[in-house]
Amino acid sequence: MPKEIFPSSYVCDCGYVSHHFENTIKEMKRLSLKRMQRLGSDDGAHVIIFDGGEMTAMSCPQLGTLRGNHD
């Protein structure tokens, strides 16, 4: 399962680390309270999914799956 590294980075199960600005993450979490949000990562392949005010999953091209709390 992907993990959040406080305050604004995420680590995929494959080892990829996605770094973002703190304000971007705060805004994604805020917006996800109304509806699901997706945030692309620096490599252009990983996608972080926010829902209900938190990160719920991350899509990974290497593992070929959507990894997260719902697995």
PDB file of N, CA, C and O in Angstrom:
ATOM      1  N   MET A   1       0.834  -1.181   0.000  1.00  0.00           N
ATOM      2  CA  MET A   1       0.000   0.000   0.000  1.00  0.00           C
ATOM      3  C   MET A   1       0.880   1.246   0.000  1.00  0.00           C
ATOM      4  O   MET A   1       1.847   1.306   0.759  1.00  0.00           O
ATOM      5  N   PRO A   2       0.574   2.230  -0.821  1.00  0.00           N
ATOM      6  CA  PRO A   2       1.354   3.471  -0.845  1.00  0.00           C
ATOM      7  C   PRO A   2       1.290   4.178   0.509  1.00  0.00           C
ATOM      8  O   PRO A   2       0.333   4.025   1.268  1.00  0.00           O
ATOM      9  N   LYS A   3       2.325   4.945   0.783  1.00  0.00           N
ATOM     10  CA  LYS A   3       2.387   5.646   2.064  1.00  0.00           C
ATOM     11  C   LYS A   3       2.619   7.132   1.853  1.00  0.00           C
ATOM     12  O   LYS A   3       3.299   7.548   0.915  1.00  0.00           O
ATOM     13  N   GLU A   4       2.038   7.922   2.747  1.00  0.00           N
ATOM     14  CA  GLU A   4       2.243   9.372   2.743  1.00  0.00           C
ATOM     15  C   GLU A   4       3.432   9.687   3.637  1.00  0.00           C
ATOM     16  O   GLU A   4       3.508   9.225   4.775  1.00  0.00           O
ATOM     17  N   ILE A   5       4.356  10.476   3.110  1.00  0.00           N
ATOM     18  CA  ILE A   5       5.474  10.976   3.899  1.00  0.00           C
ATOM     19  C   ILE A   5       5.156  12.435   4.177  1.00  0.00           C
ATOM     20  O   ILE A   5       5.187  13.276   3.278  1.00  0.00           O
ATOM     21  N   PHE A   6       4.851  12.720   5.424  1.00  0.00           N
ATOM     22  CA  PHE A   6       4.435  14.071   5.807  1.00  0.00           C
ATOM     23  C   PHE A   6       5.504  15.076   5.436  1.00  0.00           C
ATOM     24  O   PHE A   6       6.677  14.784   5.668  1.00  0.00           O
ATOM     25  N   PRO A   7       5.197  16.234   4.880  1.00  0.00           N
ATOM     26  CA  PRO A   7       3.867  16.757   4.677  1.00  0.00           C
ATOM     27  C   PRO A   7       3.320  16.587   3.272  1.00  0.00           C
ATOM     28  O   PRO A   7       2.112  16.720   3.075  1.00  0.00           O
ATOM     29  N   SER A   8       4.178  16.291   2.266  1.00  0.00           N
ATOM     30  CA  SER A   8       3.627  16.354   0.902  1.00  0.00           C
ATOM     31  C   SER A   8       4.298  15.407  -0.091  1.00  0.00           C
ATOM     32  O   SER A   8       4.390  15.728  -1.277  1.00  0.00           O
ATOM     33  N   SER A   9       4.762  14.261   0.366  1.00  0.00           N
ATOM     34  CA  SER A   9       5.362  13.272  -0.525  1.00  0.00           C
ATOM     35  C   SER A   9       4.666  11.932  -0.334  1.00  0.00           C
ATOM     36  O   SER A   9       4.082  11.661   0.715  1.00  0.00           O
ATOM     37  N   TYR A  10       4.740  11.097  -1.372  1.00  0.00           N
ATOM     38  CA  TYR A  10       4.093   9.786  -1.347  1.00  0.00           C
ATOM     39  C   TYR A  10       5.050   8.751  -1.913  1.00  0.00           C
ATOM     40  O   TYR A  10       5.772   9.022  -2.873  1.00  0.00           O
ATOM     41  N   VAL A  11       5.054   7.558  -1.313  1.00  0.00           N
ATOM     42  CA  VAL A  11       5.915   6.467  -1.754  1.00  0.00           C
ATOM     43  C   VAL A  11       5.035   5.334  -2.267  1.00  0.00           C
ATOM     44  O   VAL A  11       4.144   4.857  -1.565  1.00  0.00           O
ATOM     45  N   CYS A  12       5.297   4.912  -3.496  1.00  0.00           N
ATOM     46  CA  CYS A  12       4.575   3.803  -4.106  1.00  0.00           C
ATOM     47  C   CYS A  12       5.193   2.486  -3.634  1.00  0.00           C
ATOM     48  O   CYS A  12       6.325   2.467  -3.149  1.00  0.00           O
ATOM     49  N   ASP A  13       4.458   1.396  -3.775  1.00  0.00           N
ATOM     50  CA  ASP A  13       4.965   0.070  -3.419  1.00  0.00           C
ATOM     51  C   ASP A  13       6.193  -0.315  -4.245  1.00  0.00           C
ATOM     52  O   ASP A  13       7.012  -1.115  -3.794  1.00  0.00           O
ATOM     53  N   CYS A  14       6.328   0.243  -5.442  1.00  0.00           N
ATOM     54  CA  CYS A  14       7.474  -0.069  -6.302  1.00  0.00           C
ATOM     55  C   CYS A  14       8.724   0.703  -5.892  1.00  0.00           C
ATOM     56  O   CYS A  14       9.809   0.438  -6.409  1.00  0.00           O
ATOM     57  N   GLY A  15       8.584   1.663  -4.962  1.00  0.00           N
ATOM     58  CA  GLY A  15       9.722   2.440  -4.487  1.00  0.00           C
ATOM     59  C   GLY A  15       9.779   3.858  -5.019  1.00  0.00           C
ATOM     60  O   GLY A  15      10.600   4.653  -4.563  1.00  0.00           O
ATOM     61  N   TYR A  16       8.922   4.191  -5.979  1.00  0.00           N
ATOM     62  CA  TYR A  16       8.909   5.545  -6.534  1.00  0.00           C
ATOM     63  C   TYR A  16       8.406   6.533  -5.482  1.00  0.00           C
ATOM     64  O   TYR A  16       7.412   6.273  -4.804  1.00  0.00           O
ATOM     65  N   VAL A  17       9.101   7.673  -5.350  1.00  0.00           N
ATOM     66  CA  VAL A  17       8.707   8.719  -4.410  1.00  0.00           C
ATOM     67  C   VAL A  17       8.233   9.929  -5.207  1.00  0.00           C
ATOM     68  O   VAL A  17       8.952  10.437  -6.069  1.00  0.00           O
ATOM     69  N   SER A  18       7.030  10.381  -4.915  1.00  0.00           N
ATOM     70  CA  SER A  18       6.420  11.518  -5.592  1.00  0.00           C
ATOM     71  C   SER A  18       6.395  12.720  -4.645  1.00  0.00           C
ATOM     72  O   SER A  18       5.785  12.661  -3.577  1.00  0.00           O
ATOM     73  N   HIS A  19       7.057  13.806  -5.039  1.00  0.00           N
ATOM     74  CA  HIS A  19       7.142  15.012  -4.208  1.00  0.00           C
ATOM     75  C   HIS A  19       6.242  16.103  -4.776  1.00  0.00           C
ATOM     76  O   HIS A  19       6.187  16.295  -5.991  1.00  0.00           O
ATOM     77  N   HIS A  20       5.539  16.817  -3.902  1.00  0.00           N
ATOM     78  CA  HIS A  20       4.647  17.895  -4.311  1.00  0.00           C
ATOM     79  C   HIS A  20       4.759  19.047  -3.323  1.00  0.00           C
ATOM     80  O   HIS A  20       5.281  18.885  -2.220  1.00  0.00           O
ATOM     81  N   PHE A  21       4.264  20.207  -3.727  1.00  0.00           N
ATOM     82  CA  PHE A  21       4.206  21.349  -2.819  1.00  0.00           C
ATOM     83  C   PHE A  21       3.137  21.096  -1.760  1.00  0.00           C
ATOM     84  O   PHE A  21       2.102  20.494  -2.050  1.00  0.00           O
ATOM     85  N   GLU A  22       3.386  21.553  -0.540  1.00  0.00           N
ATOM     86  CA  GLU A  22       2.434  21.372   0.554  1.00  0.00           C
ATOM     87  C   GLU A  22       1.071  21.966   0.219  1.00  0.00           C
ATOM     88  O   GLU A  22       0.040  21.358   0.507  1.00  0.00           O
ATOM     89  N   ASN A  23       1.061  23.154  -0.391  1.00  0.00           N
ATOM     90  CA  ASN A  23      -0.209  23.800  -0.732  1.00  0.00           C
ATOM     91  C   ASN A  23      -1.003  22.995  -1.757  1.00  0.00           C
ATOM     92  O   ASN A  23      -2.233  22.981  -1.714  1.00  0.00           O
ATOM     93  N   THR A  24      -0.314  22.330  -2.673  1.00  0.00           N
ATOM     94  CA  THR A  24      -0.992  21.492  -3.660  1.00  0.00           C
ATOM     95  C   THR A  24      -1.702  20.338  -2.968  1.00  0.00           C
ATOM     96  O   THR A  24      -2.855  20.043  -3.280  1.00  0.00           O
ATOM     97  N   ILE A  25      -1.026  19.685  -2.034  1.00  0.00           N
ATOM     98  CA  ILE A  25      -1.616  18.561  -1.314  1.00  0.00           C
ATOM     99  C   ILE A  25      -2.781  19.021  -0.450  1.00  0.00           C
ATOM    100  O   ILE A  25      -3.813  18.353  -0.395  1.00  0.00           O
ATOM    101  N   LYS A  26      -2.626  20.150   0.223  1.00  0.00           N
ATOM    102  CA  LYS A  26      -3.724  20.687   1.040  1.00  0.00           C
ATOM    103  C   LYS A  26      -4.953  20.954   0.188  1.00  0.00           C
ATOM    104  O   LYS A  26      -6.075  20.648   0.591  1.00  0.00           O
ATOM    105  N   GLU A  27      -4.740  21.527  -0.995  1.00  0.00           N
ATOM    106  CA  GLU A  27      -5.856  21.835  -1.898  1.00  0.00           C
ATOM    107  C   GLU A  27      -6.512  20.552  -2.428  1.00  0.00           C
ATOM    108  O   GLU A  27      -7.738  20.478  -2.517  1.00  0.00           O
ATOM    109  N   MET A  28      -5.708  19.548  -2.777  1.00  0.00           N
ATOM    110  CA  MET A  28      -6.256  18.283  -3.263  1.00  0.00           C
ATOM    111  C   MET A  28      -7.089  17.609  -2.172  1.00  0.00           C
ATOM    112  O   MET A  28      -8.165  17.079  -2.449  1.00  0.00           O
ATOM    113  N   LYS A  29      -6.597  17.630  -0.945  1.00  0.00           N
ATOM    114  CA  LYS A  29      -7.345  17.035   0.161  1.00  0.00           C
ATOM    115  C   LYS A  29      -8.651  17.792   0.400  1.00  0.00           C
ATOM    116  O   LYS A  29      -9.691  17.181   0.650  1.00  0.00           O
ATOM    117  N   ARG A  30      -8.596  19.111   0.323  1.00  0.00           N
ATOM    118  CA  ARG A  30      -9.798  19.932   0.527  1.00  0.00           C
ATOM    119  C   ARG A  30     -10.823  19.651  -0.571  1.00  0.00           C
ATOM    120  O   ARG A  30     -12.004  19.450  -0.288  1.00  0.00           O
ATOM    121  N   LEU A  31     -10.367  19.637  -1.817  1.00  0.00           N
ATOM    122  CA  LEU A  31     -11.272  19.392  -2.940  1.00  0.00           C
ATOM    123  C   LEU A  31     -11.848  17.973  -2.915  1.00  0.00           C
ATOM    124  O   LEU A  31     -12.967  17.746  -3.374  1.00  0.00           O
ATOM    125  N   SER A  32     -11.083  17.027  -2.381  1.00  0.00           N
ATOM    126  CA  SER A  32     -11.533  15.637  -2.371  1.00  0.00           C
ATOM    127  C   SER A  32     -12.660  15.399  -1.371  1.00  0.00           C
ATOM    128  O   SER A  32     -13.279  14.334  -1.375  1.00  0.00           O
ATOM    129  N   LEU A  33     -12.926  16.372  -0.524  1.00  0.00           N
ATOM    130  CA  LEU A  33     -14.066  16.252   0.385  1.00  0.00           C
ATOM    131  C   LEU A  33     -15.387  16.311  -0.389  1.00  0.00           C
ATOM    132  O   LEU A  33     -16.401  15.776   0.061  1.00  0.00           O
ATOM    133  N   LYS A  34     -15.367  16.964  -1.553  1.00  0.00           N
ATOM    134  CA  LYS A  34     -16.564  17.085  -2.379  1.00  0.00           C
ATOM    135  C   LYS A  34     -16.641  15.991  -3.441  1.00  0.00           C
ATOM    136  O   LYS A  34     -17.716  15.456  -3.707  1.00  0.00           O
ATOM    137  N   ARG A  35     -15.489  15.658  -4.052  1.00  0.00           N
ATOM    138  CA  ARG A  35     -15.445  14.584  -5.047  1.00  0.00           C
ATOM    139  C   ARG A  35     -14.007  14.103  -5.208  1.00  0.00           C
ATOM    140  O   ARG A  35     -13.064  14.807  -4.846  1.00  0.00           O
ATOM    141  N   MET A  36     -13.849  12.910  -5.747  1.00  0.00           N
ATOM    142  CA  MET A  36     -12.528  12.303  -5.903  1.00  0.00           C
ATOM    143  C   MET A  36     -11.639  13.181  -6.785  1.00  0.00           C
ATOM    144  O   MET A  36     -12.095  13.748  -7.778  1.00  0.00           O
ATOM    145  N   GLN A  37     -10.358  13.282  -6.404  1.00  0.00           N
ATOM    146  CA  GLN A  37      -9.379  14.069  -7.146  1.00  0.00           C
ATOM    147  C   GLN A  37      -8.195  13.185  -7.523  1.00  0.00           C
ATOM    148  O   GLN A  37      -7.844  12.257  -6.794  1.00  0.00           O
ATOM    149  N   ARG A  38      -7.583  13.480  -8.667  1.00  0.00           N
ATOM    150  CA  ARG A  38      -6.391  12.759  -9.128  1.00  0.00           C
ATOM    151  C   ARG A  38      -5.258  13.752  -9.308  1.00  0.00           C
ATOM    152  O   ARG A  38      -5.455  14.855  -9.818  1.00  0.00           O
ATOM    153  N   LEU A  39      -4.069  13.349  -8.882  1.00  0.00           N
ATOM    154  CA  LEU A  39      -2.888  14.197  -8.986  1.00  0.00           C
ATOM    155  C   LEU A  39      -1.779  13.403  -9.650  1.00  0.00           C
ATOM    156  O   LEU A  39      -1.331  12.389  -9.116  1.00  0.00           O
ATOM    157  N   GLY A  40      -1.333  13.865 -10.819  1.00  0.00           N
ATOM    158  CA  GLY A  40      -0.235  13.209 -11.518  1.00  0.00           C
ATOM    159  C   GLY A  40       1.082  13.483 -10.823  1.00  0.00           C
ATOM    160  O   GLY A  40       1.254  14.515 -10.175  1.00  0.00           O
ATOM    161  N   SER A  41       2.010  12.551 -10.962  1.00  0.00           N
ATOM    162  CA  SER A  41       3.315  12.698 -10.330  1.00  0.00           C
ATOM    163  C   SER A  41       4.346  13.217 -11.329  1.00  0.00           C
ATOM    164  O   SER A  41       4.047  13.401 -12.509  1.00  0.00           O
ATOM    165  N   ASP A  42       5.548  13.446 -10.843  1.00  0.00           N
ATOM    166  CA  ASP A  42       6.620  14.019 -11.661  1.00  0.00           C
ATOM    167  C   ASP A  42       6.979  13.133 -12.857  1.00  0.00           C
ATOM    168  O   ASP A  42       7.343  13.647 -13.915  1.00  0.00           O
ATOM    169  N   ASP A  43       6.882  11.822 -12.706  1.00  0.00           N
ATOM    170  CA  ASP A  43       7.263  10.929 -13.798  1.00  0.00           C
ATOM    171  C   ASP A  43       6.175  10.811 -14.863  1.00  0.00           C
ATOM    172  O   ASP A  43       6.413  10.246 -15.931  1.00  0.00           O
ATOM    173  N   GLY A  44       4.991  11.335 -14.585  1.00  0.00           N
ATOM    174  CA  GLY A  44       3.907  11.329 -15.550  1.00  0.00           C
ATOM    175  C   GLY A  44       3.162  10.010 -15.644  1.00  0.00           C
ATOM    176  O   GLY A  44       2.200   9.904 -16.405  1.00  0.00           O
ATOM    177  N   ALA A  45       3.581   9.002 -14.891  1.00  0.00           N
ATOM    178  CA  ALA A  45       2.935   7.702 -14.959  1.00  0.00           C
ATOM    179  C   ALA A  45       2.174   7.347 -13.681  1.00  0.00           C
ATOM    180  O   ALA A  45       1.104   6.741 -13.743  1.00  0.00           O
ATOM    181  N   HIS A  46       2.710   7.716 -12.547  1.00  0.00           N
ATOM    182  CA  HIS A  46       2.028   7.465 -11.276  1.00  0.00           C
ATOM    183  C   HIS A  46       0.948   8.519 -11.067  1.00  0.00           C
ATOM    184  O   HIS A  46       1.146   9.692 -11.385  1.00  0.00           O
ATOM    185  N   VAL A  47      -0.192   8.098 -10.532  1.00  0.00           N
ATOM    186  CA  VAL A  47      -1.300   9.014 -10.240  1.00  0.00           C
ATOM    187  C   VAL A  47      -1.753   8.764  -8.810  1.00  0.00           C
ATOM    188  O   VAL A  47      -2.027   7.629  -8.421  1.00  0.00           O
ATOM    189  N   ILE A  48      -1.828   9.834  -8.039  1.00  0.00           N
ATOM    190  CA  ILE A  48      -2.272   9.753  -6.651  1.00  0.00           C
ATOM    191  C   ILE A  48      -3.753  10.121  -6.618  1.00  0.00           C
ATOM    192  O   ILE A  48      -4.167  11.115  -7.214  1.00  0.00           O
ATOM    193  N   ILE A  49      -4.544   9.315  -5.920  1.00  0.00           N
ATOM    194  CA  ILE A  49      -5.983   9.526  -5.852  1.00  0.00           C
ATOM    195  C   ILE A  49      -6.369   9.917  -4.433  1.00  0.00           C
ATOM    196  O   ILE A  49      -6.022   9.244  -3.462  1.00  0.00           O
ATOM    197  N   PHE A  50      -7.103  11.033  -4.343  1.00  0.00           N
ATOM    198  CA  PHE A  50      -7.580  11.550  -3.065  1.00  0.00           C
ATOM    199  C   PHE A  50      -9.091  11.426  -3.028  1.00  0.00           C
ATOM    200  O   PHE A  50      -9.774  11.690  -4.018  1.00  0.00           O
ATOM    201  N   ASP A  51      -9.606  11.021  -1.872  1.00  0.00           N
ATOM    202  CA  ASP A  51     -11.053  10.946  -1.687  1.00  0.00           C
ATOM    203  C   ASP A  51     -11.339  11.090  -0.202  1.00  0.00           C
ATOM    204  O   ASP A  51     -10.644  10.505   0.629  1.00  0.00           O
ATOM    205  N   GLY A  52     -12.344  11.855   0.127  1.00  0.00           N
ATOM    206  CA  GLY A  52     -12.714  12.035   1.523  1.00  0.00           C
ATOM    207  C   GLY A  52     -11.677  12.764   2.353  1.00  0.00           C
ATOM    208  O   GLY A  52     -11.612  12.573   3.567  1.00  0.00           O
ATOM    209  N   GLY A  53     -10.860  13.601   1.716  1.00  0.00           N
ATOM    210  CA  GLY A  53      -9.884  14.394   2.443  1.00  0.00           C
ATOM    211  C   GLY A  53      -8.552  13.717   2.695  1.00  0.00           C
ATOM    212  O   GLY A  53      -7.740  14.222   3.471  1.00  0.00           O
ATOM    213  N   GLU A  54      -8.311  12.577   2.049  1.00  0.00           N
ATOM    214  CA  GLU A  54      -7.029  11.900   2.228  1.00  0.00           C
ATOM    215  C   GLU A  54      -6.653  11.109   0.984  1.00  0.00           C
ATOM    216  O   GLU A  54      -7.487  10.876   0.109  1.00  0.00           O
ATOM    217  N   MET A  55      -5.387  10.698   0.914  1.00  0.00           N
ATOM    218  CA  MET A  55      -4.928   9.869  -0.189  1.00  0.00           C
ATOM    219  C   MET A  55      -5.504   8.472   0.009  1.00  0.00           C
ATOM    220  O   MET A  55      -5.353   7.883   1.079  1.00  0.00           O
ATOM    221  N   THR A  56      -6.161   7.943  -1.014  1.00  0.00           N
ATOM    222  CA  THR A  56      -6.771   6.622  -0.891  1.00  0.00           C
ATOM    223  C   THR A  56      -6.099   5.567  -1.754  1.00  0.00           C
ATOM    224  O   THR A  56      -6.206   4.374  -1.470  1.00  0.00           O
ATOM    225  N   ALA A  57      -5.393   6.002  -2.827  1.00  0.00           N
ATOM    226  CA  ALA A  57      -4.769   5.028  -3.720  1.00  0.00           C
ATOM    227  C   ALA A  57      -3.715   5.703  -4.589  1.00  0.00           C
ATOM    228  O   ALA A  57      -3.639   6.929  -4.671  1.00  0.00           O
ATOM    229  N   MET A  58      -2.896   4.859  -5.242  1.00  0.00           N
ATOM    230  CA  MET A  58      -1.901   5.349  -6.194  1.00  0.00           C
ATOM    231  C   MET A  58      -1.817   4.329  -7.326  1.00  0.00           C
ATOM    232  O   MET A  58      -1.655   3.132  -7.086  1.00  0.00           O
ATOM    233  N   SER A  59      -1.930   4.812  -8.555  1.00  0.00           N
ATOM    234  CA  SER A  59      -1.778   3.906  -9.692  1.00  0.00           C
ATOM    235  C   SER A  59      -0.294   3.794 -10.021  1.00  0.00           C
ATOM    236  O   SER A  59       0.443   4.778  -9.975  1.00  0.00           O
ATOM    237  N   CYS A  60       0.129   2.577 -10.354  1.00  0.00           N
ATOM    238  CA  CYS A  60       1.549   2.310 -10.602  1.00  0.00           C
ATOM    239  C   CYS A  60       1.720   1.596 -11.936  1.00  0.00           C
ATOM    240  O   CYS A  60       1.152   0.521 -12.132  1.00  0.00           O
ATOM    241  N   PRO A  61       2.489   2.169 -12.857  1.00  0.00           N
ATOM    242  CA  PRO A  61       2.697   1.526 -14.150  1.00  0.00           C
ATOM    243  C   PRO A  61       3.565   0.271 -14.052  1.00  0.00           C
ATOM    244  O   PRO A  61       3.394  -0.657 -14.842  1.00  0.00           O
ATOM    245  N   GLN A  62       4.497   0.230 -13.090  1.00  0.00           N
ATOM    246  CA  GLN A  62       5.369  -0.947 -12.948  1.00  0.00           C
ATOM    247  C   GLN A  62       4.602  -2.150 -12.407  1.00  0.00           C
ATOM    248  O   GLN A  62       4.780  -3.274 -12.876  1.00  0.00           O
ATOM    249  N   LEU A  63       3.750  -1.902 -11.418  1.00  0.00           N
ATOM    250  CA  LEU A  63       2.973  -2.993 -10.828  1.00  0.00           C
ATOM    251  C   LEU A  63       1.706  -3.254 -11.625  1.00  0.00           C
ATOM    252  O   LEU A  63       1.061  -4.291 -11.469  1.00  0.00           O
ATOM    253  N   GLY A  64       1.352  -2.289 -12.490  1.00  0.00           N
ATOM    254  CA  GLY A  64       0.188  -2.433 -13.358  1.00  0.00           C
ATOM    255  C   GLY A  64      -1.131  -2.463 -12.606  1.00  0.00           C
ATOM    256  O   GLY A  64      -2.092  -3.098 -13.041  1.00  0.00           O
ATOM    257  N   THR A  65      -1.169  -1.769 -11.471  1.00  0.00           N
ATOM    258  CA  THR A  65      -2.368  -1.816 -10.644  1.00  0.00           C
ATOM    259  C   THR A  65      -2.655  -0.480 -10.015  1.00  0.00           C
ATOM    260  O   THR A  65      -1.874   0.468 -10.097  1.00  0.00           O
ATOM    261  N   LEU A  66      -3.805  -0.446  -9.386  1.00  0.00           N
ATOM    262  CA  LEU A  66      -4.196   0.682  -8.544  1.00  0.00           C
ATOM    263  C   LEU A  66      -4.066   0.170  -7.123  1.00  0.00           C
ATOM    264  O   LEU A  66      -4.798  -0.731  -6.714  1.00  0.00           O
ATOM    265  N   ARG A  67      -3.128   0.745  -6.363  1.00  0.00           N
ATOM    266  CA  ARG A  67      -2.832   0.267  -5.019  1.00  0.00           C
ATOM    267  C   ARG A  67      -3.373   1.260  -4.009  1.00  0.00           C
ATOM    268  O   ARG A  67      -3.191   2.468  -4.163  1.00  0.00           O
ATOM    269  N   GLY A  68      -4.043   0.756  -2.968  1.00  0.00           N
ATOM    270  CA  GLY A  68      -4.530   1.668  -1.958  1.00  0.00           C
ATOM    271  C   GLY A  68      -5.358   1.011  -0.899  1.00  0.00           C
ATOM    272  O   GLY A  68      -5.314  -0.206  -0.717  1.00  0.00           O
ATOM    273  N   ASN A  69      -6.126   1.834  -0.188  1.00  0.00           N
ATOM    274  CA  ASN A  69      -6.910   1.391   0.949  1.00  0.00           C
ATOM    275  C   ASN A  69      -8.014   0.414   0.568  1.00  0.00           C
ATOM    276  O   ASN A  69      -8.479  -0.352   1.412  1.00  0.00           O
ATOM    277  N   HIS A  70      -8.439   0.430  -0.690  1.00  0.00           N
ATOM    278  CA  HIS A  70      -9.536  -0.423  -1.104  1.00  0.00           C
ATOM    279  C   HIS A  70      -9.087  -1.827  -1.472  1.00  0.00           C
ATOM    280  O   HIS A  70      -9.934  -2.700  -1.664  1.00  0.00           O
ATOM    281  N   ASP A  71      -7.769  -2.083  -1.580  1.00  0.00           N
ATOM    282  CA  ASP A  71      -7.252  -3.412  -1.976  1.00  0.00           C
ATOM    283  C   ASP A  71      -7.457  -4.440  -0.885  1.00  0.00           C
ATOM    284  O   ASP A  71      -7.084  -5.601  -1.053  1.00  0.00           O
TER     285      ASP A  71
END
